[in-house]
């Protein structure tokens, strides 16, 4: 699932930061 989220955010501006926040929130 993390990979899917990473791919989704990879095409978004500042996605890396959002991805990190999601990972922390999701655990």
Secondary structure, 3 states (H helix, E strand, C coil): CHHHHHHHHHCCCCHHHHHHHHHHHHC
